[in-house]
């Protein structure tokens, strides 16, 4: 009889411990992030490795893609919870076609980090010389596509925009002569620029209207957002805490170098000249009217989204706002 009582007591103890362990386990989020090694999309992995997201009881499973197109597909299908660094015009287009996407955070404003380059021996000196040339962008709907189209329009050149995939694939195509003008986002290709392999010929920041516009956002599948809104808000708090750490602790640059292979000098130049912290504000989608006009002009949508549609699409929660 005593053995039975002891066994029952032990079983009860095991159940209590199992329940406690389950309750203490961090909530999981599947993150779909473009361009592995990119500063912006490295933030979740760097924050997780530093233990920051653990403090917010969030465990991240991160999958990297080549850009907005792939990221969007995975979020629309429900295969991921959050899609990072998605071009906002592509989001407008997907939503207008009925895709179950929602914007939960801004992530990049101004396109200051996007630039165009050529091989050192190219006859192209500035973007004004792009007539008759091919100009690269990542994937359809990406912020790099908008940067390319905006630069072509700004300088009135007859250039051909072509999708070339991620930054490393684009570099290979530029160096092999398959593409005339490559795209990049800092810090990619800054090391190659220092070595004299490539030359800068233009920056998206030259386009006046894009400086105040949010170019990339964080998206969620509508169903997943409804089920995991609290976890997503905790993720966003962890994101902002990681951002504070990256821009204040020199050790963070070493962590990023180990993760990306980008030199410390290129990283510091990026933080100073291309991606100052304020460009990564998460609180609001800025330049909404201008973005909508661009989306119509570049044929992502046929007509402006109405107020009710915008309210449904953009769901940045008060608890998720601020730096």
C-alpha positions in Angstrom: 0.0 0.0 0.0 2.8 2.4 0.9 4.5 1.6 -2.5 1.3 2.5 -4.3 1.0 5.8 -2.4 4.7 6.6 -3.0 4.3 5.9 -6.8 1.2 8.1 -6.9 3.2 10.9 -5.1 6.1 10.5 -7.5 3.8 10.6 -10.5 2.1 13.7 -9.2 5.4 15.3 -8.7 6.5 14.5 -12.3 3.3 16.0 -13.6 3.8 19.1 -11.6 7.4 19.5 -12.9 6.3 18.9 -16.5 3.6 21.4 -16.3 5.9 24.0 -14.7 8.5 23.4 -17.4 5.9 23.8 -20.1 4.7 27.1 -18.6 8.3 28.4 -18.3 9.1 27.6 -22.0 9.5 30.6 -24.2 6.8 31.2 -26.9 8.1 30.4 -30.4 8.0 32.6 -33.4 8.9 31.6 -37.0 10.8 34.6 -38.4 11.2 34.9 -42.2 14.1 37.4 -42.9 15.6 38.6 -46.1 19.3 38.6 -46.9 21.3 36.7 -44.3 24.1 39.0 -43.0 22.1 42.2 -43.6 22.3 44.5 -40.6 18.6 45.0 -40.4 17.7 41.3 -40.6 20.6 40.3 -38.4 19.0 42.0 -35.4 16.8 39.0 -34.4 19.6 36.5 -34.5 22.1 38.8 -32.8 19.5 39.6 -30.1 18.7 35.9 -29.6 22.4 35.0 -29.3 22.8 37.8 -26.7 19.9 36.4 -24.7 17.7 39.5 -25.2 14.7 37.8 -26.6 14.8 35.2 -23.9 14.1 38.0 -21.4 10.9 38.6 -23.3 10.0 34.9 -23.3 10.3 34.6 -27.0 12.2 31.8 -28.9 13.0 32.6 -32.6 13.3 30.2 -35.4 14.8 32.2 -38.3 14.7 31.4 -42.0 16.5 33.6 -44.5 15.3 34.4 -48.0 16.6 36.4 -51.0 14.1 39.2 -50.6 10.5 40.5 -50.4 9.1 38.1 -53.0 10.1 34.9 -51.1 9.3 36.3 -47.7 5.9 37.4 -48.8 5.0 33.9 -50.2 5.9 32.2 -46.9 3.9 34.7 -44.8 0.9 34.5 -47.1 0.9 30.7 -46.9 1.1 30.9 -43.1 4.5 29.1 -43.0 6.0 32.0 -41.0 4.7 34.3 -38.3 6.7 37.4 -39.1 8.3 38.6 -42.4 11.1 41.1 -41.9 12.3 43.9 -44.2 9.5 43.6 -46.7 9.1 46.4 -49.3 6.0 48.3 -48.4 4.8 48.7 -52.0 4.9 45.0 -52.4 2.8 44.7 -49.3 0.2 47.1 -50.7 0.0 45.0 -53.9 -0.3 41.7 -52.0 -3.1 43.1 -49.7 -5.0 44.6 -52.7 -5.0 41.2 -54.3 -6.5 39.7 -51.1 -3.5 38.3 -49.4 -3.9 37.9 -45.6 -1.0 40.2 -44.7 -0.9 42.8 -41.9 1.8 45.4 -41.1 2.8 45.1 -37.4 5.8 47.5 -37.4 7.8 49.9 -39.5 11.5 49.0 -39.8 13.3 51.2 -42.2 12.6 54.8 -43.3 14.4 56.8 -45.9 16.3 54.2 -48.1 19.5 55.8 -46.9 21.2 52.4 -46.9 20.5 51.5 -50.5 23.0 52.3 -53.2 24.2 51.3 -56.7 27.6 50.4 -57.8 29.6 49.2 -60.9 32.9 47.4 -61.5 35.9 49.6 -61.1 36.6 49.4 -64.9 33.0 50.4 -65.9 32.5 53.4 -68.1 29.5 54.4 -65.9 30.5 57.2 -63.7 27.2 58.2 -62.1 23.6 57.1 -62.4 23.1 59.7 -65.2 25.2 57.3 -67.4 22.7 54.4 -66.9 20.9 54.8 -70.2 20.9 51.5 -72.1 22.3 49.7 -69.1 20.9 47.0 -66.8 20.1 48.1 -63.2 19.8 45.4 -60.6 17.3 45.0 -57.8 16.6 42.1 -55.4 13.1 40.7 -56.0 9.8 42.0 -57.2 8.1 44.2 -54.6 11.3 44.8 -52.7 12.5 48.2 -51.5 15.5 47.8 -53.8 13.1 47.6 -56.8 11.6 50.9 -55.7 15.1 52.3 -55.3 16.0 51.3 -58.8 12.7 52.5 -60.4 13.0 55.8 -58.4 16.5 56.5 -59.6 15.6 55.7 -63.2 12.7 58.1 -63.0 14.8 60.8 -61.2 17.5 60.9 -63.9 15.2 60.1 -66.8 17.4 57.4 -68.2 16.4 54.5 -70.4 17.7 51.7 -68.2 16.4 48.2 -67.8 15.7 47.1 -64.2 16.4 43.3 -63.6 15.9 41.1 -60.6 19.2 39.6 -59.5 18.5 38.0 -56.1 20.4 38.8 -52.9 23.4 41.1 -52.5 26.0 38.4 -52.9 24.4 36.9 -56.0 24.1 40.5 -57.4 27.8 41.1 -56.8 28.8 38.0 -58.7 26.6 39.1 -61.6 28.2 42.6 -61.7 31.7 41.3 -61.5 31.1 38.7 -64.3 29.5 41.4 -66.5 26.0 39.9 -66.5 24.6 43.1 -65.0 25.9 46.6 -65.6 24.8 48.3 -62.3 24.4 46.4 -59.1 22.3 47.2 -56.1 23.4 46.9 -52.5 22.4 47.8 -49.0 25.1 48.8 -46.5 27.3 47.2 -45.3 27.3 44.8 -48.2 30.0 45.7 -50.8 31.5 48.5 -48.6 34.6 46.3 -48.2 34.8 45.7 -52.0 34.5 49.4 -52.4 37.4 50.0 -50.0 39.5 47.4 -52.0 38.8 49.3 -55.2 36.9 46.5 -56.8 33.7 48.5 -57.3 32.7 52.1 -57.4 29.6 53.9 -56.0 27.5 55.5 -58.8 24.3 56.5 -57.0 22.3 56.3 -53.8 18.5 56.0 -53.3 18.9 58.9 -50.8 19.4 61.2 -53.9 15.6 60.8 -54.5 14.1 63.6 -52.4 10.7 62.1 -51.8 11.8 58.8 -50.4 13.8 60.4 -47.6 10.7 60.7 -45.4 9.0 57.5 -46.5 9.0 54.2 -44.7 10.4 51.7 -47.3 10.3 48.4 -45.4 8.0 47.0 -42.8 7.4 43.9 -40.7 4.4 41.8 -41.8 2.4 39.0 -40.2 -0.1 36.5 -41.6 -3.5 37.8 -40.4 -4.5 34.5 -38.8 -1.2 34.1 -37.0 -1.4 37.7 -35.8 -4.8 37.0 -34.3 -3.4 34.0 -32.4 0.0 35.4 -31.4 -0.4 39.2 -31.0 1.0 39.2 -27.4 4.0 37.2 -28.5 4.6 39.4 -31.5 4.4 42.5 -29.3 7.0 40.9 -27.0 9.2 40.2 -30.0 9.0 43.9 -31.0 10.1 45.0 -27.5 13.0 42.6 -27.8 13.8 44.0 -31.2 14.0 47.5 -29.9 16.1 46.4 -26.9 18.5 44.7 -29.3 18.7 47.8 -31.4 19.6 49.9 -28.4 22.4 47.4 -27.6 23.8 47.3 -31.1 24.1 51.1 -31.2 25.6 51.5 -27.7 27.8 48.5 -27.0 31.1 48.1 -29.0 31.0 44.4 -28.3 27.9 44.2 -30.5 30.0 45.1 -33.6 32.3 42.2 -32.9 29.2 39.9 -32.6 28.0 41.2 -36.0 31.4 40.7 -37.6 31.5 37.1 -36.5 27.9 36.6 -37.8 28.3 38.3 -41.2 32.0 38.4 -42.1 31.7 42.1 -42.7 34.7 44.1 -41.4 34.6 46.4 -38.4 35.5 49.4 -40.5 32.7 48.8 -43.0 30.2 48.2 -40.1 31.2 51.5 -38.4 30.9 53.3 -41.7 27.5 51.8 -42.3 26.2 52.8 -38.8 27.5 56.4 -39.3 26.7 57.2 -43.0 24.1 54.7 -44.2 22.0 53.3 -41.3 21.9 55.7 -38.3 19.7 54.4 -35.6 16.9 56.8 -36.2 16.3 55.3 -39.7 15.2 52.1 -38.0 12.2 53.6 -36.2 9.4 51.1 -35.6 6.6 53.4 -34.4 4.8 54.4 -37.6 4.6 54.0 -41.4 5.8 57.4 -42.6 4.9 59.0 -45.9 1.9 56.8 -46.4 0.3 59.2 -49.0 3.5 59.3 -51.0 4.0 55.6 -50.8 0.5 55.0 -52.1 1.2 57.3 -55.1 4.4 55.4 -55.8 2.5 52.1 -55.6 0.1 53.3 -58.2 2.7 54.8 -60.5 4.9 51.7 -60.4 1.7 49.5 -60.9 1.7 47.6 -57.6 -1.9 48.7 -57.1 -4.5 50.2 -59.4 -6.1 52.7 -57.0 -5.4 54.0 -53.5 -6.4 51.9 -50.5 -9.3 53.3 -48.6 -9.2 54.3 -44.9 -10.9 51.1 -43.8 -8.4 49.1 -45.8 -5.4 50.9 -44.4 -6.8 50.5 -40.8 -7.1 46.7 -41.5 -3.6 46.5 -43.1 -1.5 48.6 -40.7 -1.9 47.3 -37.2 0.9 48.8 -35.2 -0.2 48.3 -31.6 0.3 51.1 -29.0 2.3 48.7 -26.8 4.7 48.0 -29.8 5.4 51.6 -30.6 8.5 53.7 -29.8 12.2 53.2 -30.0 
